[in-house]
Amino acid sequence: MEPVDRPDLGRLLLQQWIAANLVGSPEPGGATPPEEAGVARSSSSTSQPPAAPASFRELFQRAAARYGLDARLLEAVARVESGFNPDAVSAAGAVGLMQLMPETARAMGARDPLDPVQNVEAGARYLKELLDRFGDVRLALAAYNAGPAAVERFGDVPPYPETVEYIRRVLNAVG
């Protein structure tokens, strides 16, 4: 078997995810829109999306190993951010599994932030930078959600209900 280069692997994983998640979809030729399926982020949602598809677990494990992170943390961020939807786009413009803003994705080395491999790698790199910068998982998650400037301004987790709920959901998903 020939080695698969990274962009092809990302596309292959995306195809596997689509095949696994769109079978029996209620809409002809497509999945239920994320906001109708409850996949879109909501600070009031208490349900957790399903576990990461097996095809994505390796992405989380490799990126975690590369950046010295816990793979469960990366998976939890993706679970809360996108519900493991590699095509997720938020109202604010964040994209992909790790819901990176396009500028952040580029700064972290992702040329195609909708490519699952590039998105997870960039999200892991960004999370590692935030952990190194703030020295605390809660503060790093707060910065991932609300931005580093908000954490610096408050010197702690910003008192934003969405951010407080986000941290709770991610940490609960880590287990």
Backbone torsions as a table, in degrees:
resi	resn	phi	psi	omega
1	MET	NA	132.5	-179.8
2	GLU	-75.2	146.0	176.4
3	PRO	-63.8	146.8	178.9
4	VAL	-101.3	127.2	178.6
5	ASP	-75.0	163.1	-171.6
6	ARG	-56.7	-46.6	179.4
7	PRO	-61.4	-40.1	178.6
8	ASP	-66.0	-37.7	178.0
9	LEU	-62.5	-42.3	178.1
10	GLY	-60.6	-44.1	178.7
11	ARG	-65.0	-40.6	178.6
12	LEU	-61.5	-44.8	179.1
13	LEU	-63.6	-39.6	177.8
14	LEU	-63.0	-43.7	178.2
15	GLN	-61.6	-40.7	177.9
16	GLN	-63.5	-41.8	-179.9
17	TRP	-63.2	-45.0	-179.7
18	ILE	-60.8	-46.0	179.9
19	ALA	-61.4	-40.0	-178.0
20	ALA	-74.5	-30.2	-172.9
21	ASN	-104.9	-12.9	-178.5
22	LEU	-104.7	-1.6	176.8
23	VAL	-67.4	127.2	-179.5
24	GLY	75.9	19.2	179.7
25	SER	-62.5	141.3	-178.8
26	PRO	-68.9	-22.3	179.5
27	GLU	-98.3	134.7	176.8
28	PRO	-61.2	126.2	175.8
29	GLY	75.5	12.7	179.8
30	GLY	-171.3	170.2	-179.8
31	ALA	-86.3	165.3	172.0
32	THR	-61.9	135.3	178.2
33	PRO	-53.3	140.3	-175.7
34	PRO	-51.6	-40.8	-177.9
35	GLU	-66.7	-30.3	177.0
36	GLU	-79.1	-26.9	-178.7
37	ALA	-87.3	-1.5	-179.1
38	GLY	78.7	16.5	-178.7
39	VAL	-85.0	-31.0	-178.5
40	ALA	-61.0	147.2	-179.0
41	ARG	-62.6	140.0	175.6
42	SER	-149.6	128.6	-178.5
43	SER	-69.7	-16.4	-178.5
44	SER	-96.9	-6.8	-178.4
45	SER	-73.2	133.3	178.2
46	THR	-108.7	-12.6	179.6
47	SER	-81.8	148.1	178.4
48	GLN	-101.8	139.8	172.8
49	PRO	-63.0	167.0	-178.4
50	PRO	-64.6	168.8	177.2
51	ALA	-59.4	158.4	179.6
52	ALA	-59.4	136.6	173.7
53	PRO	-57.4	144.5	-178.6
54	ALA	-53.1	-35.7	-178.5
55	SER	-65.2	-22.7	179.1
56	PHE	-93.0	-22.3	-176.2
57	ARG	-57.0	-40.1	179.2
58	GLU	-64.0	-36.1	176.9
59	LEU	-60.5	-46.1	180.0
60	PHE	-64.4	-41.6	-178.9
61	GLN	-65.5	-43.8	-179.9
62	ARG	-65.9	-45.6	-179.6
63	ALA	-65.4	-39.5	178.8
64	ALA	-62.9	-43.4	179.3
65	ALA	-64.0	-41.2	-179.0
66	ARG	-62.2	-38.5	-174.5
67	TYR	-106.2	7.3	177.4
68	GLY	68.5	37.5	-179.8
69	LEU	-110.6	165.6	172.3
70	ASP	-83.1	123.6	-179.4
71	ALA	-58.9	-31.5	178.8
72	ARG	-63.7	-33.2	178.8
73	LEU	-69.0	-45.3	178.0
74	LEU	-60.4	-45.4	179.9
75	GLU	-61.5	-40.8	179.9
76	ALA	-64.5	-40.3	178.2
77	VAL	-62.1	-46.6	179.5
78	ALA	-63.4	-38.4	179.0
79	ARG	-60.2	-48.2	-177.3
80	VAL	-74.6	-39.9	-176.9
81	GLU	-68.5	-48.8	-170.3
82	SER	-127.8	-4.0	-174.3
83	GLY	62.7	27.8	-178.9
84	PHE	64.8	28.3	176.5
85	ASN	-95.8	107.9	-177.4
86	PRO	-68.2	-15.2	179.5
87	ASP	-100.6	7.2	-177.3
88	ALA	-61.8	137.0	174.1
89	VAL	-134.8	121.5	-178.7
90	SER	-81.3	167.1	176.9
91	ALA	-61.1	-28.7	179.3
92	ALA	-82.3	-10.2	178.2
93	GLY	103.4	2.5	176.5
94	ALA	-69.0	142.9	-172.4
95	VAL	-129.8	153.9	169.6
96	GLY	80.6	-173.8	-177.4
97	LEU	-55.1	-43.2	-175.8
98	MET	-95.5	2.8	177.4
99	GLN	50.1	61.1	177.9
100	LEU	-92.5	140.1	171.0
101	MET	-67.7	145.3	-177.2
102	PRO	-53.8	-39.2	179.8
103	GLU	-65.2	-41.6	179.1
104	THR	-66.3	-43.6	178.7
105	ALA	-57.6	-45.7	179.1
106	ARG	-63.1	-44.7	-179.4
107	ALA	-62.0	-27.9	-179.8
108	MET	-93.5	6.0	173.0
109	GLY	97.8	6.2	179.6
110	ALA	-89.1	115.7	175.6
111	ARG	-81.1	-31.5	178.6
112	ASP	-125.8	90.3	-174.5
113	PRO	-66.5	-11.4	174.9
114	LEU	-87.3	-9.1	174.4
115	ASP	-73.8	121.9	-175.9
116	PRO	-56.3	-40.2	-179.6
117	VAL	-63.4	-50.4	-178.9
118	GLN	-65.0	-38.4	-178.2
119	ASN	-66.0	-46.7	-179.7
120	VAL	-66.4	-42.2	178.0
121	GLU	-59.9	-46.9	-179.1
122	ALA	-66.2	-40.7	178.2
123	GLY	-63.9	-39.8	178.2
124	ALA	-65.3	-43.3	179.7
125	ARG	-62.4	-43.1	179.9
126	TYR	-64.9	-45.1	179.4
127	LEU	-62.1	-40.8	177.7
128	LYS	-62.0	-43.5	178.2
129	GLU	-61.3	-39.3	179.0
130	LEU	-68.8	-39.8	177.1
131	LEU	-63.1	-43.8	178.3
132	ASP	-64.4	-38.7	-177.1
133	ARG	-70.2	-43.9	-173.7
134	PHE	-101.9	-17.5	174.9
135	GLY	68.1	17.0	-176.0
136	ASP	-153.2	133.6	-177.8
137	VAL	-61.4	-43.9	-179.5
138	ARG	-59.8	-44.0	-179.4
139	LEU	-69.7	-37.8	177.6
140	ALA	-63.4	-43.2	177.8
141	LEU	-65.5	-38.9	177.1
142	ALA	-61.5	-42.2	179.1
143	ALA	-67.8	-36.4	177.8
144	TYR	-62.0	-38.4	-176.8
145	ASN	-84.5	-48.8	-172.2
146	ALA	-103.4	-10.4	-178.1
147	GLY	100.0	144.4	-179.6
148	PRO	-59.0	-34.7	-178.6
149	ALA	-62.5	-36.4	179.8
150	ALA	-66.5	-40.8	178.8
151	VAL	-65.4	-42.3	178.1
152	GLU	-64.8	-40.4	-179.0
153	ARG	-61.6	-42.1	-177.8
154	PHE	-91.7	-15.4	-177.9
155	GLY	68.1	14.5	-177.8
156	ASP	-168.1	-170.2	175.1
157	VAL	-63.1	125.2	178.1
158	PRO	-59.1	145.9	-177.0
159	PRO	-79.9	39.2	178.4
160	TYR	-89.4	124.9	-179.2
161	PRO	-53.4	-41.0	-179.6
162	GLU	-62.2	-40.4	-178.4
163	THR	-70.2	-42.8	178.1
164	VAL	-60.9	-44.6	178.3
165	GLU	-66.2	-39.3	178.7
166	TYR	-58.6	-49.1	-180.0
167	ILE	-60.3	-44.9	179.4
168	ARG	-59.0	-45.5	-178.2
169	ARG	-66.0	-42.0	179.3
170	VAL	-64.5	-48.6	-178.7
171	LEU	-63.9	-36.2	174.9
172	ASN	-65.1	-37.5	179.6
173	ALA	-69.0	-29.2	177.7
174	VAL	-65.5	-35.0	176.6
175	GLY	96.3	NA	NA
